[in-house]
Every structure is written in structure tokens, then in C-alpha cells.
Amino acid sequence: MSIVFLILGFVLLVVGGEYLVRSSVALSFKLNISKIVIGMTVVSFATSAPELLVSLQAALKGSPAIAINNVVGSNIANIGLVLGVTAIVGAIAIDKSFYRLTWPVMMVFSFALYYFLWNDSQLTPIEGAVLFVGLLLFIVYLIKGQKSTEEVEEVDDALSVVSNVKIIIWLLIGALALYFGSEWLVKGATEIAQKLGVSEAVIGVTMIAIGTSVPELAASVIAAAKQEKAISLGNLIGSNIFNIGSVLGLTSIIKTIPIEEPLILSRDIFWMLLFAAVILPLGLIPKKNTIDKFKGFALVVVYATFIFLVFKG
């Protein structure tokens, strides 16, 4: 039954993430929001919803290692697995705003998380509030900056004509699927970890992290295949920022998250910082301002190495 819950949880997270992204993007198009803002805010928040519900469920049910490692592992998977696979499907162009704004902000949030956890081996409500308020300020700055930009992104015709009723239905389907998917995924993963004698931290940083990153993978691969490169890159970087600012921020505001697994601080979070930092040199070396299939393959190989080392212990 543990495996059944795990599989059903994965499936529901995929379905829920897809419908939530569809409804969110369709609504954003109706509000005439540019694609890069949609990628950095709307899609990022929608695809971070699985991490939020899984981390919240884990924290409230006494599994803090899953709550933290779900986000740390998901941020690693977003770059190593999702960005890698997306680049293999179609080369991703890097916009100048990546160097000027989104990458520095992602690094600030990543180091802030490391500092808060290293400082007192827990994430408190005050620290969570700092992360969440920082996220809100980033969103306001991003949207204001886009409104003052002369470039106007084209609206995707496929989702711009969706009716309000269909948007509401998609939103309800997404919300319900995400709720039950997160509930069953945590239940199944926790039981499997106990039966296999594997720590919850290992399960959180690998299986659950990959499961909650599936919406990002689906959204980014589809966007890359359609050559919607602004959404592809913006979605991934934005999702990592949202994972820290909203997922861990909101979860720790509701309940303090203690560190019960030392490897979170001594190993896993350093891998997260490494993957976040490595995008910068990848964007600067030939082909400049492009993540092509070769760079994507390299990211996937390094991610596979990370997974191997985690299970090897």
C-alpha cells in the first residue's frame, strides 16, 4: 500500500500541477501580463504548490527532514534534472535580466536559507517571515519593472481564449489533486523509508523532490518544445526562489522547522548552492547566453552523481 500511495501521490501532483499552471496562465493572459512575468511569478508559484503542500504536510505530521529536504532537493532537481532535460529538448536563451536580477536574487535567497539553518539549526517563524516578505518585495519589483519596459510579449492564443468557467474548473481540479497528491506522497514515502531503513532526509531530497519537481519539468519541456524560452528559464529560476521564499517561508511561519538530519547542513544544502551557482559560468562560456544540449547533458550527469552519492551515504 505504501508504494500505491507513493505512485498515486506522484500522479496527482502531475495532474494537479498541470491544471494549476493552465488555469493560472490563462487567467494571467486575461489580465494582459507579459510572458516573462508569468514565468517568474504565476507559473513559478503554481509549480511550487506541490512543494508547499508536501512540506506543510510533512512539518505538521512531525517529519521536518522531509519538509526541508523536499525544498533543497527540489531546487537541485530544478537545475540539474529539469533545466538539464529542458536544454536537451531545446536550447534555452539566457536573457540579460538573468544576470542582472533573477540569478543574484536566487543566490541571495539560497544563502539566506543556509544562514538561517546554520545559525540555530532550525527555521523559525521570524526567519520564515523574512523569506516570505523578501519574496513579496521581489515580485513587486519584478512586476513594476516589467510595466515600465517597452517590450510587449505576445500572448499565447491557445490559453488567451479559455473561458472563465473552464479556468475555475481547472483551478478546482488542480487544488484537489495537489492536496490529495501531497497527502499520499508524504504518507507513502515515509512508510517506505521506515521499511527500507533509509532516512526521511534521503527520501525527501531524492524521491519526493523529484516528484514535486515534475510540474516544473512538464511546464519547462513543453515551453522549450514550443520555443517559449522566456517561460522556460523564468519558470525554473523563479520556482527556486518561490520554493525558499513561499514554501519554506510559509511552512516555518506556521510551524518552526527543526533540523533533525545533520547531512542537510553538511552535504545537501551545499549541493543546492553549487547547482544554483553553476548556471552563471554555464551562461558565460561558449555558446554564450545559451544553455544548449551539451550543457544540459552535463547538468543531468552531475545530478545523477548527486543522487548516487546520497544513496551511497
Sine and cosine of phi, psi and omega as CSV:
sin_phi,cos_phi,sin_psi,cos_psi,sin_omega,cos_omega
0.00,0.00,-0.50,0.86,0.01,-1.00
-0.88,0.47,-0.68,0.74,0.01,-1.00
-0.92,0.39,-0.61,0.79,0.03,-1.00
-0.88,0.47,-0.73,0.69,0.03,-1.00
-0.87,0.49,-0.66,0.75,-0.01,-1.00
-0.88,0.47,-0.74,0.68,-0.02,-1.00
-0.91,0.41,-0.71,0.70,0.03,-1.00
-0.88,0.47,-0.62,0.79,0.04,-1.00
-0.89,0.46,-0.70,0.71,0.05,-1.00
-0.85,0.52,-0.76,0.66,-0.05,-1.00
-0.87,0.50,-0.73,0.68,-0.02,-1.00
-0.91,0.41,-0.56,0.83,0.05,-1.00
-0.91,0.41,-0.62,0.78,0.05,-1.00
-0.90,0.44,-0.75,0.66,-0.01,-1.00
-0.89,0.45,-0.74,0.67,-0.03,-1.00
-0.89,0.46,-0.68,0.73,0.02,-1.00
-0.89,0.46,-0.67,0.74,-0.01,-1.00
-0.89,0.46,-0.73,0.68,-0.03,-1.00
-0.94,0.35,-0.56,0.83,0.03,-1.00
-0.93,0.37,-0.64,0.77,0.05,-1.00
-0.89,0.45,-0.72,0.70,0.00,-1.00
-0.84,0.54,-0.77,0.63,-0.06,-1.00
-0.91,0.41,-0.64,0.77,-0.02,-1.00
-0.92,0.40,-0.70,0.72,-0.01,-1.00
-0.93,0.37,-0.67,0.75,0.02,-1.00
-0.87,0.50,-0.68,0.74,0.02,-1.00
-0.91,0.41,-0.63,0.77,0.00,-1.00
-0.91,0.42,-0.64,0.77,0.04,-1.00
-0.88,0.47,-0.61,0.79,0.03,-1.00
-0.90,0.43,-0.49,0.87,0.02,-1.00
-1.00,0.03,0.05,1.00,0.08,-1.00
0.89,0.47,0.67,0.74,0.06,-1.00
-1.00,0.00,0.64,-0.77,-0.05,-1.00
-0.93,0.37,0.37,-0.93,-0.09,-1.00
-0.90,0.44,-0.63,0.78,-0.03,-1.00
-0.92,0.40,-0.58,0.81,0.06,-1.00
-0.94,0.35,-0.63,0.78,0.06,-1.00
-0.86,0.50,-0.71,0.71,0.00,-1.00
-0.90,0.44,-0.64,0.77,-0.08,-1.00
-0.99,0.13,-0.35,0.94,-0.08,-1.00
-0.85,-0.53,-0.92,0.40,-0.12,-0.99
-0.90,0.44,-0.82,0.57,-0.01,-1.00
-0.90,0.43,-0.64,0.77,-0.02,-1.00
-0.89,0.46,-0.68,0.73,0.02,-1.00
-0.93,0.37,-0.67,0.75,-0.01,-1.00
-0.89,0.46,-0.68,0.73,-0.02,-1.00
-0.98,0.20,-0.21,0.98,0.10,-1.00
-1.00,0.01,-0.14,0.99,-0.01,-1.00
-0.85,0.53,-0.66,0.75,0.05,-1.00
-0.86,0.51,-0.70,0.71,0.03,-1.00
-0.87,0.49,-0.65,0.76,-0.02,-1.00
-0.88,0.47,-0.77,0.64,-0.05,-1.00
-0.93,0.37,-0.64,0.77,0.01,-1.00
-0.91,0.42,-0.71,0.70,0.00,-1.00
-0.91,0.42,-0.65,0.76,0.01,-1.00
-0.91,0.42,-0.70,0.71,0.04,-1.00
-0.87,0.49,-0.71,0.70,-0.04,-1.00
-0.91,0.43,-0.69,0.72,-0.02,-1.00
-0.90,0.43,-0.69,0.72,-0.03,-1.00
-0.94,0.34,-0.42,0.91,-0.03,-1.00
-0.99,-0.17,0.26,0.97,0.11,-0.99
0.98,0.18,0.50,0.87,0.06,-1.00
-0.82,-0.57,0.93,0.38,-0.08,-1.00
-0.89,0.46,-0.50,0.87,0.01,-1.00
-0.88,0.47,-0.62,0.78,0.05,-1.00
-0.93,0.37,-0.65,0.76,-0.05,-1.00
-0.86,0.51,-0.71,0.70,-0.02,-1.00
-0.98,0.20,-0.75,0.66,-0.08,-1.00
-0.93,0.36,-0.37,0.93,0.11,-0.99
-0.87,0.49,-0.71,0.71,-0.01,-1.00
-0.96,0.29,-0.73,0.68,0.01,-1.00
-0.86,0.51,-0.73,0.68,0.00,-1.00
-0.92,0.39,-0.59,0.81,0.01,-1.00
-0.92,0.39,-0.64,0.77,0.05,-1.00
-0.90,0.43,-0.58,0.82,0.08,-1.00
-0.92,0.38,-0.72,0.69,-0.02,-1.00
-0.91,0.42,-0.58,0.82,-0.01,-1.00
-0.86,0.51,-0.59,0.81,-0.01,-1.00
-1.00,-0.04,-0.78,0.62,-0.07,-1.00
-0.93,0.38,-0.69,0.72,-0.06,-1.00
-1.00,-0.09,-0.83,0.56,-0.12,-0.99
-0.93,0.36,-0.78,0.63,0.02,-1.00
-0.90,0.44,-0.63,0.77,0.02,-1.00
-0.87,0.49,-0.78,0.63,-0.01,-1.00
-0.90,0.43,-0.66,0.75,0.01,-1.00
-0.87,0.49,-0.67,0.74,0.01,-1.00
-0.92,0.40,-0.55,0.84,0.06,-1.00
-0.91,0.40,-0.62,0.79,0.02,-1.00
-0.92,0.38,-0.70,0.72,0.00,-1.00
-0.32,-0.95,0.76,-0.65,-0.03,-1.00
-0.82,0.57,0.66,-0.75,-0.06,-1.00
-0.95,-0.30,0.84,-0.54,0.04,-1.00
-0.98,0.19,0.64,-0.77,0.00,-1.00
-0.98,-0.20,0.86,-0.50,0.00,-1.00
-0.98,0.21,0.41,-0.91,0.01,-1.00
-0.87,0.48,-0.50,0.86,-0.01,-1.00
-0.90,0.43,-0.37,0.93,0.04,-1.00
-0.88,0.47,-0.73,0.69,-0.01,-1.00
-0.95,0.30,-0.57,0.82,-0.12,-0.99
-0.99,0.14,-0.53,0.85,-0.15,-0.99
-0.74,-0.68,-0.88,0.48,-0.22,-0.98
-0.92,0.38,-0.68,0.74,0.01,-1.00
-0.92,0.39,-0.72,0.69,0.06,-1.00
-0.85,0.52,-0.64,0.76,0.00,-1.00
-0.90,0.43,-0.67,0.74,0.03,-1.00
-0.87,0.49,-0.65,0.76,0.01,-1.00
-0.92,0.38,-0.63,0.78,0.04,-1.00
-0.88,0.48,-0.73,0.68,0.02,-1.00
-0.90,0.44,-0.63,0.77,-0.01,-1.00
-0.90,0.43,-0.72,0.70,0.01,-1.00
-0.94,0.34,-0.55,0.84,0.05,-1.00
-0.89,0.45,-0.68,0.74,0.04,-1.00
-0.88,0.47,-0.70,0.72,0.02,-1.00
-0.86,0.50,-0.70,0.71,-0.03,-1.00
-0.90,0.44,-0.72,0.70,-0.02,-1.00
-0.88,0.48,-0.67,0.75,-0.02,-1.00
-0.95,0.30,-0.64,0.76,0.00,-1.00
-0.93,0.36,-0.53,0.85,-0.10,-0.99
-0.90,0.44,-0.72,0.69,-0.05,-1.00
-0.64,-0.77,0.30,0.95,0.06,-1.00
0.84,0.55,0.52,0.86,0.09,-1.00
-0.30,-0.95,0.27,-0.96,0.08,-1.00
-0.90,-0.43,0.94,-0.35,-0.11,-0.99
-1.00,-0.01,0.22,-0.97,0.04,-1.00
-0.85,0.53,-0.62,0.79,0.01,-1.00
-0.91,0.41,-0.70,0.72,0.03,-1.00
-0.90,0.43,-0.63,0.78,0.06,-1.00
-0.89,0.46,-0.64,0.77,0.02,-1.00
-0.90,0.43,-0.62,0.78,0.04,-1.00
-0.88,0.47,-0.70,0.71,0.01,-1.00
-0.90,0.44,-0.69,0.72,-0.06,-1.00
-0.93,0.36,-0.68,0.74,0.04,-1.00
-0.90,0.44,-0.63,0.78,0.06,-1.00
-0.87,0.50,-0.64,0.77,0.04,-1.00
-0.90,0.44,-0.70,0.72,0.00,-1.00
-0.88,0.48,-0.66,0.75,0.03,-1.00
-0.90,0.44,-0.63,0.77,0.03,-1.00
-0.89,0.46,-0.68,0.73,0.00,-1.00
-0.89,0.45,-0.72,0.70,0.01,-1.00
-0.87,0.49,-0.71,0.70,0.01,-1.00
-0.88,0.47,-0.67,0.74,-0.03,-1.00
-0.89,0.45,-0.74,0.67,-0.04,-1.00
-0.92,0.38,-0.67,0.75,0.04,-1.00
-0.89,0.45,-0.64,0.77,0.02,-1.00
-0.90,0.44,-0.61,0.79,0.00,-1.00
-0.95,0.33,-0.58,0.82,-0.01,-1.00
-0.91,0.41,-0.46,0.89,-0.02,-1.00
-1.00,-0.01,-0.02,1.00,-0.01,-1.00
-1.00,0.07,0.64,-0.77,-0.05,-1.00
-0.97,0.23,-0.47,0.88,-0.03,-1.00
-0.93,0.38,0.72,-0.69,0.04,-1.00
-0.87,-0.49,0.89,-0.45,-0.01,-1.00
-0.95,0.30,0.57,-0.82,0.05,-1.00
-0.94,0.33,0.55,-0.83,0.02,-1.00
-1.00,0.02,0.68,-0.73,0.02,-1.00
-0.93,0.37,0.92,-0.39,-0.07,-1.00
-0.86,0.51,-0.55,0.84,-0.07,-1.00
-0.88,0.48,-0.59,0.81,-0.04,-1.00
-0.97,-0.24,-0.19,0.98,-0.01,-1.00
-0.97,0.25,-0.30,0.96,-0.05,-1.00
-0.97,-0.23,0.11,0.99,-0.01,-1.00
-0.93,0.37,0.68,-0.73,-0.03,-1.00
-0.96,0.28,0.37,-0.93,0.02,-1.00
-0.88,0.47,-0.61,0.79,0.01,-1.00
-0.88,0.47,-0.71,0.71,-0.01,-1.00
-0.91,0.42,-0.61,0.79,0.04,-1.00
-0.87,0.49,-0.69,0.72,0.01,-1.00
-0.90,0.43,-0.68,0.73,0.01,-1.00
-0.89,0.46,-0.71,0.70,0.03,-1.00
-0.87,0.50,-0.65,0.76,-0.02,-1.00
-0.90,0.44,-0.68,0.73,0.02,-1.00
-0.91,0.42,-0.70,0.72,0.03,-1.00
-0.87,0.49,-0.71,0.70,0.00,-1.00
-0.88,0.48,-0.70,0.71,-0.04,-1.00
-0.90,0.43,-0.72,0.70,-0.01,-1.00
-0.91,0.41,-0.69,0.72,-0.01,-1.00
-0.90,0.44,-0.64,0.77,0.01,-1.00
-0.92,0.38,-0.63,0.78,-0.01,-1.00
-0.89,0.46,-0.82,0.58,-0.04,-1.00
-0.94,0.34,-0.54,0.84,0.04,-1.00
-0.89,0.45,-0.70,0.71,0.02,-1.00
-0.92,0.40,-0.64,0.77,0.01,-1.00
-0.87,0.50,-0.76,0.64,-0.07,-1.00
-0.96,0.27,-0.55,0.84,0.01,-1.00
-0.91,0.42,-0.72,0.69,0.02,-1.00
-0.90,0.44,-0.68,0.73,0.00,-1.00
-0.87,0.49,-0.77,0.64,-0.03,-1.00
-0.91,0.42,-0.70,0.72,-0.04,-1.00
-0.91,0.41,-0.64,0.76,0.00,-1.00
-0.90,0.44,-0.69,0.72,0.00,-1.00
-0.91,0.41,-0.65,0.76,0.02,-1.00
-0.91,0.41,-0.65,0.76,0.02,-1.00
-0.87,0.50,-0.66,0.75,0.00,-1.00
-0.91,0.41,-0.65,0.76,-0.04,-1.00
-0.95,0.31,-0.56,0.83,-0.02,-1.00
-1.00,0.04,-0.15,0.99,-0.03,-1.00
0.96,0.30,0.39,0.92,0.03,-1.00
-0.99,-0.15,0.60,-0.80,-0.03,-1.00
-0.93,0.37,0.44,-0.90,0.04,-1.00
-0.89,0.45,-0.48,0.88,0.01,-1.00
-0.90,0.44,-0.66,0.75,0.02,-1.00
-0.90,0.43,-0.71,0.71,0.02,-1.00
-0.89,0.46,-0.65,0.76,-0.04,-1.00
-0.91,0.40,-0.66,0.75,-0.09,-1.00
-0.99,0.14,-0.19,0.98,-0.02,-1.00
-0.90,-0.44,-0.99,0.15,-0.13,-0.99
-0.88,0.48,-0.77,0.63,-0.04,-1.00
-0.93,0.36,-0.64,0.77,0.01,-1.00
-0.88,0.48,-0.69,0.72,0.03,-1.00
-0.91,0.42,-0.67,0.74,0.00,-1.00
-0.87,0.49,-0.68,0.73,-0.02,-1.00
-0.98,0.20,-0.20,0.98,0.06,-1.00
-1.00,-0.01,-0.11,0.99,-0.02,-1.00
-0.84,0.54,-0.68,0.73,0.05,-1.00
-0.86,0.52,-0.63,0.77,0.06,-1.00
-0.89,0.47,-0.68,0.74,0.00,-1.00
-0.88,0.48,-0.73,0.68,-0.01,-1.00
-0.89,0.46,-0.75,0.67,-0.04,-1.00
-0.89,0.45,-0.66,0.75,-0.07,-1.00
-0.96,0.27,-0.66,0.75,0.02,-1.00
-0.90,0.43,-0.68,0.73,0.03,-1.00
-0.88,0.47,-0.69,0.72,0.01,-1.00
-0.90,0.44,-0.65,0.76,0.01,-1.00
-0.92,0.38,-0.65,0.76,0.01,-1.00
-0.89,0.45,-0.55,0.84,0.03,-1.00
-1.00,0.01,0.05,1.00,-0.01,-1.00
0.88,0.47,0.52,0.85,0.12,-0.99
-1.00,0.00,0.94,0.34,-0.19,-0.98
-0.92,0.38,-0.49,0.87,0.00,-1.00
-0.89,0.45,-0.67,0.75,0.01,-1.00
-0.94,0.35,-0.64,0.77,-0.04,-1.00
-0.84,0.55,-0.83,0.56,-0.07,-1.00
-0.96,0.28,-0.67,0.74,0.01,-1.00
-0.87,0.49,-0.63,0.78,0.00,-1.00
-0.88,0.48,-0.71,0.70,-0.07,-1.00
-0.93,0.36,-0.76,0.65,0.00,-1.00
-0.91,0.41,-0.68,0.73,0.02,-1.00
-0.88,0.47,-0.62,0.79,-0.02,-1.00
-0.91,0.41,-0.61,0.79,0.05,-1.00
-0.90,0.43,-0.64,0.76,0.05,-1.00
-0.91,0.42,-0.70,0.72,0.00,-1.00
-0.91,0.42,-0.60,0.80,0.01,-1.00
-0.85,0.53,-0.67,0.74,0.00,-1.00
-0.98,0.21,-0.75,0.66,-0.09,-1.00
-0.94,0.34,-0.69,0.73,-0.05,-1.00
-0.99,-0.13,-0.73,0.69,-0.08,-1.00
-0.91,0.41,-0.87,0.49,0.01,-1.00
-0.96,0.28,-0.54,0.84,0.03,-1.00
-0.87,0.50,-0.82,0.57,-0.03,-1.00
-0.92,0.38,-0.65,0.76,-0.02,-1.00
-0.88,0.48,-0.70,0.72,-0.03,-1.00
-0.96,0.28,-0.42,0.91,0.10,-0.99
-0.91,0.42,-0.64,0.76,0.00,-1.00
-0.96,0.27,-0.63,0.78,-0.03,-1.00
-0.46,-0.89,0.80,-0.60,0.04,-1.00
-0.83,0.55,0.72,-0.69,-0.02,-1.00
-0.96,-0.28,0.95,-0.30,0.02,-1.00
-1.00,0.09,0.42,-0.91,0.10,-1.00
-1.00,-0.01,0.90,-0.44,0.02,-1.00
-0.95,-0.32,-0.15,0.99,0.01,-1.00
-0.86,-0.51,0.95,-0.31,-0.08,-1.00
-0.84,0.55,-0.50,0.87,-0.05,-1.00
-0.90,0.43,-0.32,0.95,0.06,-1.00
-0.86,0.51,-0.68,0.73,-0.02,-1.00
-1.00,0.06,-0.54,0.84,-0.09,-1.00
-1.00,0.04,-0.27,0.96,-0.04,-1.00
-0.69,-0.73,-0.87,0.50,-0.22,-0.98
-0.89,0.46,-0.69,0.72,-0.06,-1.00
-0.94,0.35,-0.43,0.90,0.06,-1.00
-0.95,0.32,-0.56,0.83,0.11,-0.99
-0.91,0.43,-0.64,0.77,0.03,-1.00
-0.88,0.48,-0.71,0.71,0.02,-1.00
-0.91,0.42,-0.61,0.79,0.01,-1.00
-0.89,0.45,-0.75,0.66,-0.01,-1.00
-0.90,0.43,-0.61,0.80,0.03,-1.00
-0.91,0.42,-0.66,0.75,-0.06,-1.00
-0.96,0.29,-0.53,0.85,-0.16,-0.99
-0.93,0.37,-0.35,0.94,0.00,-1.00
-0.89,0.45,-0.55,0.84,-0.04,-1.00
-0.88,0.48,-0.83,0.56,0.03,-1.00
-0.89,0.45,-0.54,0.84,0.04,-1.00
-0.88,0.47,-0.56,0.83,0.00,-1.00
-0.98,0.21,-0.32,0.95,-0.09,-1.00
-0.99,-0.14,-0.41,0.91,0.00,-1.00
-1.00,0.09,0.37,-0.93,-0.02,-1.00
-0.83,0.56,0.62,-0.78,-0.22,0.98
-0.94,0.33,0.81,-0.58,-0.10,-1.00
-0.92,0.40,0.60,-0.80,0.03,-1.00
0.88,0.48,0.44,0.90,0.01,-1.00
-0.59,-0.81,0.72,-0.70,0.18,-0.98
-0.98,-0.20,0.98,-0.18,-0.06,-1.00
-1.00,-0.06,-0.07,-1.00,-0.09,-1.00
-0.90,0.43,-0.51,0.86,0.00,-1.00
-0.94,0.34,-0.68,0.74,0.07,-1.00
-0.91,0.41,-0.62,0.78,0.04,-1.00
-0.88,0.47,-0.68,0.73,0.02,-1.00
-0.89,0.45,-0.65,0.76,0.02,-1.00
-0.88,0.47,-0.66,0.75,0.02,-1.00
-0.88,0.47,-0.68,0.73,-0.01,-1.00
-0.90,0.43,-0.65,0.76,0.01,-1.00
-0.89,0.45,-0.70,0.71,0.01,-1.00
-0.91,0.42,-0.61,0.79,0.03,-1.00
-0.90,0.43,-0.67,0.74,0.04,-1.00
-0.88,0.48,-0.60,0.80,0.05,-1.00
-0.89,0.46,-0.68,0.74,0.03,-1.00
-0.86,0.51,-0.74,0.68,0.00,-1.00
-0.87,0.49,-0.68,0.74,0.01,-1.00
-0.87,0.49,-0.71,0.70,-0.02,-1.00
-0.91,0.40,-0.58,0.82,0.01,-1.00
-0.90,0.43,-0.74,0.68,-0.02,-1.00
-0.95,0.30,-0.47,0.88,0.05,-1.00
-0.94,0.35,-0.47,0.88,0.08,-1.00
1.00,0.08,0.00,0.00,0.00,0.00
